[in-house]
Amino acid sequence: MQIDDINPQEVEYMTKASEQEKERASFEALINYVVQSASDAQMFGTGESIETARRHLCRTILS
């Protein structure tokens, strides 16, 4: 592909998509950190409830 063939709209779309992917990965890392911290502090009872809380946070924040 040559430089002249690059469509500015396509570059903008790809940049936005990349930023969204980075943002989503950051949120997922934050959720995992919060859940792990809560688990370490024994805020949740079982491993199953921890996973339920993580899924709920993911659905709420990332939707």
LOTORSE-557563 format. One line per 8 residues: for each residue x, y, z of C-alpha. Coordinates in steps of 0.02 Angstrom, whole numbers. Layout:
N
X Y Z; ...
// end
This chain:
63
0 0 0; 66 170 -44; 50 327 61; -59 407 -73; -187 267 -55; -227 306 127; -401 375 152; -407 507 292
-578 445 350; -511 268 362; -362 326 464; -478 421 582; -590 269 601; -442 155 636; -373 278 764; -540 289 854
-560 100 853; -385 80 925; -422 208 1061; -584 118 1105; -492 -49 1117; -363 29 1233; -500 107 1339; -593 -57 1351
-433 -149 1400; -401 -17 1533; -576 -37 1604; -559 -226 1606; -392 -212 1698; -471 -93 1824; -619 -210 1851; -502 -357 1877
-399 -254 2001; -554 -200 2099; -621 -378 2106; -452 -448 2158; -435 -314 2293; -610 -352 2357; -569 -536 2356; -409 -507 2454
-507 -404 2579; -635 -545 2588; -779 -433 2536; -858 -575 2438; -893 -747 2504; -847 -872 2371; -753 -880 2207; -919 -895 2118
-986 -733 2193; -823 -646 2146; -843 -700 1966; -1026 -646 1968; -974 -475 2031; -839 -461 1897; -963 -507 1759; -1089 -382 1826
-959 -243 1828; -905 -286 1651; -1083 -283 1587; -1121 -120 1676; -964 -25 1631; -921 -95 1461; -1096 -98 1385
// end
